[in-house]
């Protein structure tokens, strides 16, 4: 029953019931963690074949020994693998170390202090300072990069099919300081939706109207991370932009961090050859080259995009029951009760839960006091400020299924308790 329609006497009885259940959770001495979307041990074990796969054969077909220095762009075979993943040309790909986040930070630092290409002014010289559009809820580490580099952030609401393009287009028309936008186009972190064709097409058209130094940070981190069925289709943004100049404004990212070893994979940056030439000048000062041994063993292990997809079916088999558990507990305990809504993603690593306005921080606090750690409320918004104080990110990937179930029992109790208490405290 929706708590808004309940008499005060019933609300009081509900509060006592949920308080008793909450006290029992506190007494259980739990220590569970749903804070970050990390692959579980079982998922990491799927890539154990990486170890020893080279069998002391460190030579590429062209005779290069991958144990040596050099190769700033990554080995050709790894670049080709990244090109398949991101649907671009191998010459448009850099294959790096384990972290695509590092590539993102370095690219934006390059833009802020040097300009995106040799003939563009540094973003730091923008009158009033550079500004980025940030679809929300979004990835907290994207926002941390902007904050660290002094890039102002503006919120753009998500719609279920991607960012609200009416809002995006309106802001870009009105503010010449806009230098870019973050996008996680498939199974967005943390809301789980994938961009539909219309949204991608509007983004491509929008790029034609942006300044020459505008850069779209297209983080396709979950390209092959379906929980059930085939990965979500995604319109090819780069192909839509080719020949119109927009391809120079798209910077794409991906990695194997949630495919093989989370801390020991390959990151990919894809961009037009013009963009890469400018960025590599900065990169060549930073490093002599990436870990080519690790790149070669990944190529041997994954082979190609079909090998990646086959490997990811093993991940889906492990993840699916955990997400089904989250959905089941939410539906059984909170469905049709007016205490919140949530996403039901088909892929990725997260579920977004929306409490009644003003309750997210309280739910996170209650859960923490009962032994269940959650991502801080507001983390999925620039500067950590959720205007509605309603969004909570749930990350069920790492714990064992039994622990996910325990954590969700605590979570739904906390949501119910906070919701009833808010109603009781409201003016009558």
C-alpha positions in Angstrom: 0.0 0.0 0.0 1.2 3.5 -0.8 2.2 5.1 2.5 0.7 8.5 1.3 -2.8 7.0 1.6 -2.4 5.3 5.0 -3.9 6.6 8.2 -1.4 7.8 10.8 -2.2 4.8 13.0 -1.2 2.4 10.3 2.0 4.4 9.6 2.9 4.2 13.2 2.4 0.4 13.2 4.5 0.1 10.1 7.3 2.2 11.6 7.4 -0.1 14.6 7.5 -3.2 12.4 10.3 -1.9 10.2 12.2 -0.6 13.2 12.1 -4.1 14.7 13.3 -5.6 11.4 16.1 -3.0 11.2 17.2 -3.8 14.7 17.5 -7.4 13.8 19.7 -6.6 10.8 21.9 -4.4 13.1 22.2 -7.3 15.6 23.3 -9.7 12.8 26.8 -8.0 12.6 26.9 -7.9 8.8 29.8 -6.5 6.9 28.7 -6.3 3.2 29.7 -4.0 0.4 27.7 -2.9 -2.6 29.7 0.3 -3.3 31.6 -0.4 -6.5 31.0 -2.3 -9.7 33.9 -4.8 -9.4 34.1 -8.2 -11.2 33.8 -11.1 -8.7 36.5 -13.7 -8.1 34.5 -16.1 -10.3 34.5 -13.6 -13.2 38.2 -13.0 -12.8 38.8 -16.8 -12.9 37.3 -16.9 -16.4 40.4 -15.2 -17.6 42.9 -17.5 -15.8 44.0 -18.8 -19.2 45.9 -15.6 -19.7 48.7 -16.9 -17.5 51.2 -18.9 -19.5 49.4 -18.4 -22.8 52.5 -17.0 -24.5 54.6 -20.1 -23.6 57.7 -17.9 -23.8 56.9 -16.9 -27.4 57.2 -13.1 -27.2 57.7 -12.3 -30.9 55.1 -10.7 -33.1 54.7 -11.7 -36.8 56.8 -8.7 -37.8 59.7 -9.9 -35.6 59.1 -7.4 -32.8 60.0 -8.7 -29.3 57.2 -7.4 -27.0 59.5 -7.5 -24.0 61.5 -4.5 -25.3 60.9 -0.8 -25.3 58.9 1.2 -27.8 55.5 0.9 -29.5 53.8 4.0 -28.2 50.6 3.2 -30.0 50.4 -0.4 -28.8 51.0 -3.6 -30.8 49.2 -3.7 -34.1 47.3 -6.8 -33.1 45.9 -5.1 -29.9 45.0 -2.0 -31.9 43.1 -4.2 -34.3 41.2 -5.8 -31.4 40.3 -2.4 -30.0 39.1 -1.3 -33.5 36.7 -4.3 -33.6 35.4 -3.4 -30.1 34.9 0.2 -31.0 34.0 -0.2 -34.7 36.7 2.1 -36.0 39.9 1.6 -38.1 43.0 0.1 -36.5 45.0 3.2 -37.3 42.5 5.3 -35.3 43.2 3.3 -32.1 45.7 3.5 -29.3 46.1 0.4 -27.1 47.5 1.2 -23.7 47.8 0.0 -20.1 45.0 -1.3 -17.9 43.0 1.9 -17.4 40.8 3.7 -19.9 40.3 6.2 -17.1 43.9 7.2 -17.4 43.5 7.8 -21.1 40.4 10.0 -20.4 42.3 12.1 -17.8 45.3 12.5 -20.1 43.2 13.5 -23.0 41.3 16.2 -21.1 44.5 17.4 -19.5 46.0 17.7 -23.0 43.0 19.7 -24.1 43.0 22.0 -21.0 46.7 22.9 -21.1 47.7 22.4 -24.8 44.5 22.4 -26.9 43.0 19.5 -28.7 45.1 19.9 -31.8 48.2 22.0 -32.6 46.1 24.9 -34.0 43.6 25.2 -31.2 43.9 27.3 -28.1 44.1 25.5 -24.7 40.7 25.2 -23.1 42.2 26.9 -20.0 42.2 30.2 -22.1 38.4 30.0 -22.6 36.7 33.2 -21.4 34.9 32.2 -18.2 36.5 28.8 -18.2 35.6 25.5 -20.0 32.3 23.8 -19.4 31.3 20.1 -19.8 27.8 18.6 -20.1 27.3 15.7 -17.8 24.3 13.4 -18.2 23.0 12.5 -14.7 23.0 10.2 -12.9 26.5 9.4 -14.3 29.9 8.0 -13.6 31.5 9.6 -10.5 35.1 9.3 -11.9 34.2 11.2 -15.0 33.1 14.0 -12.8 36.2 13.8 -10.7 38.4 14.3 -13.7 36.5 17.5 -14.6 36.6 18.8 -11.1 40.3 18.1 -10.8 41.1 19.9 -14.1 38.9 22.9 -13.3 36.2 22.1 -15.9 32.8 23.4 -14.8 30.0 20.8 -15.1 26.4 21.2 -16.0 23.8 18.5 -15.4 21.8 17.0 -18.2 18.9 14.6 -17.3 18.8 11.1 -18.7 15.6 10.0 -20.3 15.8 6.2 -20.5 17.1 6.4 -24.1 20.1 8.5 -23.4 20.6 12.2 -22.5 17.7 14.6 -23.0 18.8 16.0 -26.3 16.4 18.9 -26.1 18.3 20.1 -23.1 21.7 19.4 -24.6 20.9 21.2 -27.8 19.5 24.2 -25.9 22.6 24.5 -23.7 25.0 24.3 -26.6 23.2 27.0 -28.5 23.3 29.3 -25.5 26.8 28.8 -24.1 29.9 29.1 -26.2 32.1 27.9 -23.3 30.8 24.3 -23.8 33.8 22.2 -24.7 32.4 18.6 -24.5 30.1 16.1 -23.0 30.5 12.7 -21.3 28.6 9.7 -22.7 28.3 6.1 -21.6 26.2 4.9 -24.5 25.5 1.3 -23.5 24.3 0.2 -20.1 25.1 3.6 -18.8 26.8 3.8 -15.4 24.7 3.8 -13.2 21.2 3.8 -14.7 21.7 1.0 -17.2 20.0 2.4 -20.2 21.4 2.3 -23.8 21.2 5.1 -26.2 18.6 4.6 -28.9 19.2 5.3 -32.6 17.4 8.7 -32.5 19.6 9.9 -29.6 22.9 8.9 -31.4 21.7 10.5 -34.6 20.9 13.8 -32.8 24.3 13.7 -31.1 26.0 13.3 -34.5 23.9 16.2 -36.0 24.6 18.3 -32.9 28.4 17.9 -33.4 28.1 19.8 -36.7 27.0 22.9 -34.7 29.6 22.8 -32.0 32.9 24.6 -31.9 35.9 23.0 -33.7 37.5 22.2 -30.3 34.4 20.5 -28.8 35.1 16.9 -27.8 32.5 14.2 -27.1 34.0 11.7 -24.6 32.3 8.5 -25.7 33.0 5.9 -23.0 31.7 2.6 -24.3 32.9 0.8 -21.2 30.1 -1.8 -21.3 29.9 -2.5 -25.0 29.7 -6.3 -24.6 28.4 -6.5 -21.0 24.9 -7.9 -21.5 23.4 -9.8 -18.6 20.9 -11.7 -20.8 20.9 -12.1 -24.6 23.0 -10.3 -27.1 24.7 -7.0 -26.3 22.5 -3.9 -26.9 22.8 -2.6 -30.5 24.3 0.9 -30.8 24.2 3.2 -33.8 27.8 3.7 -35.0 28.4 7.4 -34.0 31.8 7.6 -35.8 30.3 6.3 -39.0 27.5 8.9 -38.8 30.1 11.6 -38.4 32.6 10.6 -41.1 33.1 13.1 -43.9 31.3 15.9 -42.1 34.1 16.9 -39.7 32.3 15.5 -36.7 34.7 12.5 -36.6 37.3 14.9 -35.2 35.1 15.7 -32.2 34.6 12.1 -31.1 37.0 10.5 -28.6 36.1 6.9 -27.8 37.2 4.7 -25.0 36.9 1.0 -24.0 38.9 -1.5 -22.0 39.1 -5.1 -21.0 38.9 -4.2 -17.3 35.6 -6.0 -16.9 36.4 -8.6 -19.5 39.6 -10.2 -18.2 41.6 -9.0 -15.2 40.2 -5.8 -13.7 43.6 -4.5 -12.8 45.6 -6.1 -15.6 43.9 -5.5 -18.9 44.2 -3.2 -22.0 42.7 0.2 -22.4 41.7 1.6 -25.8 41.4 5.2 -27.0 40.0 5.8 -30.5 39.9 9.0 -32.4 40.6 10.5 -35.9 44.2 10.2 -37.0 44.4 14.0 -36.7 43.4 13.8 -33.1 45.8 11.0 -32.4 48.7 12.8 -33.9 48.2 15.7 -31.6 47.6 13.6 -28.5 50.6 11.3 -29.1 53.0 14.3 -28.9 52.0 14.6 -25.3 51.9 10.9 -24.7 55.5 10.4 -26.0 56.8 12.7 -23.2 54.9 10.6 -20.6 55.9 7.1 -21.7 58.1 5.0 -24.0 55.3 2.6 -24.5 52.7 0.3 -22.8 53.0 -3.2 -21.6 53.2 -5.0 -24.9 53.6 -8.5 -23.2 50.2 -8.1 -21.6 48.7 -6.8 -24.9 50.0 -9.9 -26.8 48.6 -12.3 -24.2 45.2 -10.7 -24.4 45.2 -10.9 -28.2 46.1 -14.6 -27.9 43.4 -15.2 -25.3 40.5 -13.2 -26.8 41.5 -13.4 -30.5 38.7 -11.1 -31.9 35.3 -9.6 -31.2 33.6 -13.0 -31.5 36.0 -14.4 -28.9 35.2 -11.5 -26.6 31.5 -12.0 -27.0 31.9 -15.7 -26.3 33.9 -15.0 -23.2 31.4 -12.5 -22.0 28.6 -15.1 -22.0 30.4 -16.6 -19.1 30.3 -13.3 -17.2 26.6 -13.0 -17.9 25.9 -16.4 -16.4 27.6 -15.3 -13.2 26.0 -11.9 -13.0 22.5 -12.7 -14.0 21.4 -14.4 -10.8 22.7 -11.4 -8.7 20.7 -8.9 -10.7 17.7 -11.1 -10.6 18.0 -11.2 -6.8 18.1 -7.4 -6.6 15.1 -7.1 -8.8 13.2 -9.8 -6.9 13.8 -8.2 -3.4 12.9 -4.7 -4.7 9.7 -5.9 -6.4 8.5 -8.1 -3.5 9.2 -5.6 -0.8 8.8 -2.1 -2.4 6.7 -2.7 -5.6 3.6 -0.5 -5.8 4.2 0.9 -2.3 5.1 4.4 -3.4 8.5 4.2 -1.6 10.8 4.4 -4.7 11.5 3.3 -8.2 14.4 1.5 -9.8 15.9 0.5 -13.1 16.0 -3.0 -14.5 19.1 -3.0 -16.7 19.8 -5.6 -19.4 23.5 -5.2 -19.0 26.3 -3.3 -17.2 27.1 -3.4 -13.5 24.6 -1.3 -11.7 21.0 -0.7 -10.6 19.8 2.8 -10.0 17.3 3.2 -7.1 15.3 6.4 -6.6 14.0 7.0 -3.1 11.3 9.6 -2.3 12.9 13.0 -2.6 15.1 13.9 0.4 15.8 10.3 1.5 18.8 8.9 -0.3 21.4 10.1 2.3 19.2 8.7 5.1 18.8 5.3 3.5 22.6 5.1 2.9 23.2 6.0 6.5 20.7 3.5 7.8 22.2 0.8 5.6 25.7 1.6 6.8 24.7 1.4 10.4 23.3 -2.0 9.7 26.5 -3.3 8.1 25.8 -2.7 4.4 28.1 -0.2 2.6 26.6 1.7 -0.3 28.0 4.3 -2.6 27.5 7.7 -1.0 24.3 9.4 -2.0 25.0 12.1 -4.6 28.1 10.3 -6.0 26.5 10.0 -9.4 26.1 13.7 -9.8 28.8 16.5 -10.4 30.2 17.8 -7.2 28.4 15.0 -5.3 25.2 17.0 -5.2 22.0 15.3 -6.1 19.4 18.1 -6.3 16.6 15.7 -5.2 18.7 13.6 -2.8 17.0 10.5 -4.2 19.5 8.5 -6.2 21.3 5.4 -4.9 23.6 3.3 -7.0 23.5 -0.5 -6.2 26.5 -2.6 -7.4 25.7 -6.3 -6.9 28.5 -7.8 -9.0 31.3 -8.5 -6.5 29.6 -10.2 -3.5 28.5 -13.8 -3.5 24.8 -14.3 -4.4 24.0 -15.2 -0.8 25.5 -11.9 0.4 23.7 -9.9 -2.3 20.5 -11.3 -1.0 21.4 -10.4 2.6 22.4 -6.9 1.6 19.1 -6.4 -0.3 17.0 -7.5 2.6 18.7 -4.8 4.7 18.4 -2.2 1.9 14.6 -2.7 1.4 14.1 -2.4 5.1 16.0 0.8 5.2 14.0 2.3 2.3 10.7 1.3 4.0 11.7 2.6 7.4 13.0 5.9 6.0 9.9 6.4 3.8 7.4 5.7 6.7 9.3 8.0 9.0 9.3 10.8 6.5 5.6 10.4 6.1 5.1 10.5 9.9 7.2 13.6 10.2 5.3 15.4 7.4 2.8 18.2 8.5 -0.8 16.9 8.7 
